[in-house]
Amino acid sequence: MTQPPDLDQILERLLRGEATEDERELLRRSLRVEGNILQFVSQDGSSNINIAQITGGDVHIGNRYEGVDAKFIKEIIESALREKPNQSITINSDTDRLSKLKELQKRSRALCVCRFKAIISSLEMARELADDKSLGVSSDFSRLEPGKVFVFIGEFGIGKTLIAQRLYQKAIIEAINDSHCAIPIYLECNEWKQEQSLEKIVSLKAGSLGEPSVQGATIFIDGLDEVDSVIANKILEESYFLVESWDNTTLVITSRLIPCLENLDSKSRIQVPLLSEQQSYKLIERVSGREINAMIVSKWTNTIKDSIRRPLFALVIAEHLKENNHRAISF
């Protein structure tokens, strides 16, 4: 939606010091708060535009206005809000935002615990693995620049969802520490509805956290390979649209290799590596409680040695060893 001409004209005259008292009054009357988004409503009520976000009682006008003008316009808007007659404005406090972020943080951890618990019997060990931030993301995966789409590609069982959750948890912590940073959003492709746009889904998901089109978002889309090719192509196309149209926005997608991802440039495509042999042995030892030495490994087939380089199968083997008194495995 284009910016209402009333707002353009009033702000231009305000900046020149030529605005009348009637125009200042019009600005005050035309400001409306929806959730924590400040809108300007045109005189006839036919159009409105998001002009700022209100967080903890502070007005953030993003990059709509720049330089010295931004500071002046912010002061004008804050003054208009203070002087707004006969109307109570409800502003979502920073406490509400922090409460929501901490709830998302707990839910992300709970999801990790549940995924580990689905493979291993010990809830205590599942919690330990979920809390071990060294599992899931290496330092190479932590540099996600705004304005880009990153696709983590890997085989089944290689840990793509755990990578997405670790990066999501990092984004939540950043949002807790900085109310102006990008809003963390996590989506699962298997819940997708074809008629919905990515932009609408993200905006609804953000809720009380803010307006992603104003402050940007770090969006995680898990399991692109789990939807049909039409939806997968639509999601990928709209992902690139969002990072171009919203400032400070990053898209992170996880998937096995599917046709729509084959021609991605090397900067967008991140191949999730297999575990090294030593990493897989260490993980099996940790969960099974048994030392994995050369004698034990020598009895394993090449199929086993290959499969345990995927975290899912390393955990399956570890659980088998633990539950079967460490009897040898062969398949």
DRENKOL-31944 format. One record per residue (C-alpha): residue in one letter; x, y, z. Coordinates in pm, whole numbers, plus 50000, padded with zeros to 5 digits. Layout:
% DRENKOL-31944
AXYZ ...
***
This chain:
% DRENKOL-31944
M500005000050000 T501375034449914 Q501775060750181 P498645082950220 P499225117250063 D497915134650377 L500875121550576 D503415131050309 Q502085166550289 I501755172150662 L505235158950743 E506775179250460 R505245211250595 L506195201850951 L509805197650844 R509705232250683 G508025247350988 E504955256650781 A502315233050920 T499165248851056 E497655240351392 D494805223151207 E497325200551032 R499025192451362 E495615184051504 L494875162351199 L498085143151261 R497115137351623 R493615125751529 S494845103151249 L497285082551454 R496015048251552 V497685019951741 E496964984251633 G498694960251871 N502114976751893 I502064991351541 L501475028551492 Q499365036451184 F498345068151003 V494735067150881 S493745088750582 Q491085115550632 D488345095550460 G489365063650638 S489925045650309 S493605037750364 N496195034450638 I499915028150657 N502205013850923 I504605041851007 A506265029851328 Q506525002951591 I506035009251961 T508154988052194 G508294994252566 G506635028052512 D509305039352265 V508555047851902 H510755031451636 I510225044851285 G512625020451113 N514065032350782 R510965049750648 Y512655083050721 E516405088450735 G519075110750883 V518205142351076 D514625140950947 A514125107451123 K514895122051465 F512675152051408 I509765131551273 K510065107451564 E509815136651807 I506765149851622 I505015116051633 E505805111052003 S504505145852077 A501325138951881 L500785106752074 R501195124652406 E498745151952301 K496205128452141 P492885139652296 N490155118352454 Q491555084852348 S493325058252546 I496185041452357 T497165006352464 I500824998652401 N502224963652435 S504934966052695 D508424952052655 T507504928252937 D504904911652710 R507434908452429 L510054893152658 S507494869152803 K506554857152454 L510214852852353 K510974832652665 E507944810952593 L509294804452241 Q512694796452393 K511144770052622 R509104755052339 S512174751952117 R514074733852391 A511074711352456 L510894702252087 C514584692552092 V514084671552405 C511104653652247 R512974646351925 F515874630852117 K513464612052346 A511794596652041 I515084578651968 I516584571552310 S514884558552623 S516494581252883 L514674614252938 E517654626753138 M519984620252843 A517484635952601 R517514667452812 E521314666952831 L521634664552452 A519034691852400 D520964715152632 D524324707852468 K524734736852227 S527794720452071 L525434695751905 G523754708151590 V525654739151481 S529284746451406 S530754781351396 D530544780451014 F526744779851040 S526384809851271 R527134837851022 L523754844250862 E523704877950691 P520444897650654 G519074900750303 K519874864950207 V518254830850180 F520234801450319 V519254765550244 F520724737650458 I520714706350244 G521384671650378 E520324635450385 F517664620650611 G518874617950971 I521774642350932 G520394667751180 K518874695450966 T516044702751209 L518444704551504 I520564729751312 A517474750851243 Q516424749251610 R519904759151733 L519984789351500 Y516414797951602 Q517394796451970 K520304819851895 A517934844151718 I515574843452019 I518424852252255 E519414881352029 A515804893552030 I515644891152411 N518804912052441 D517864937752174 S514254949052122 H515174964351785 C516624933151623 A514924909951374 I511924889851496 P512594852051518 I509984831051335 Y509914792851303 L507684775151049 E507264738550955 C506514731150591 N504254701450664 E501714725950813 W501664747850502 K498434757950331 Q498804765349962 E496484795549961 Q498524814350223 S501414837050134 L504664835150327 E504414872450404 K500974868050564 I502014837150760 V505104854450901 S503154885850993 L500524865351177 K503154844051348 A505004875051472 G501944886251667 S502874907251969 L506604904451896 G506334933351651 E505954941651285 P508444921951074 S508034945150776 V509324973450999 Q512134957451201 G512864926550991 A512694889651074 T514904858851095 I512674832050949 F513274794550972 I511384771250736 D511944734650821 G511354705850578 L510944720650231 D511204685250092 E508094674950288 V505654694150065 D504794689349699 S506874706149431 V504334733849360 I504294745549722 A508074741149756 N508674763649455 K506184789249590 I507864790049932 L511314794449778 E510144822149545 E508384840849827 S511444836850050 Y513554856349803 F510784882049772 L510714887950149 V514464893350189 E514304918749905 S511224937250030 W511864936850409 D515034951750554 N517064932050807 T515424899150706 T517014864750668 L515474831950553 V516854798150665 I515414767150494 T516144730350560 S515594703150303 R516884672350132 L518024679849778 I514944685049560 P514664698649202 C513914734849291 L517154736449494 E519514722049233 N520414755649076 L520954775849394 D524154796149402 S526934783749628 K526464812349878 S522854802549947 R523354764949949 I524934749950261 Q525664712750256 V525234697550600 P528284675250660 L528294640050795 L529774633951138 S533394623451136 E534094588051258 Q535414601651588 Q532364623851636 S530014594651578 Y531954572051816 K531934599052084 L528164603752053 I527544566152074 E529764563452381 R527944592052549 V524484576852504 S525304539852540 G527724543652829 R530214520552657 E533664528052519 I533794523252143 N537234508752075 A538934493951768 M537914458351858 I534234467351869 V534374487451549 S536164459451367 K533054437951408 W530794463751243 T529874461350878 N530584489650637 T526854496850635 I526904503751010 K530084524350987 D528514545550713 S525104549750879 I526424561951218 R527904592751052 R524324605551055 P523374616151411 L519974599151399 F521504565151326 A524374570151573 L521724574751842 V519794544051722 I522954522851743 A523824537452086 E520364529052218 H520624493752078 L523964488152252 K522594501552579 E519364481352574 N520944448952453 N523844446752696 H526264458852429 R525814428352210 A527384430751867 I525394445751582 S525294433051228 F523144442950934 
***
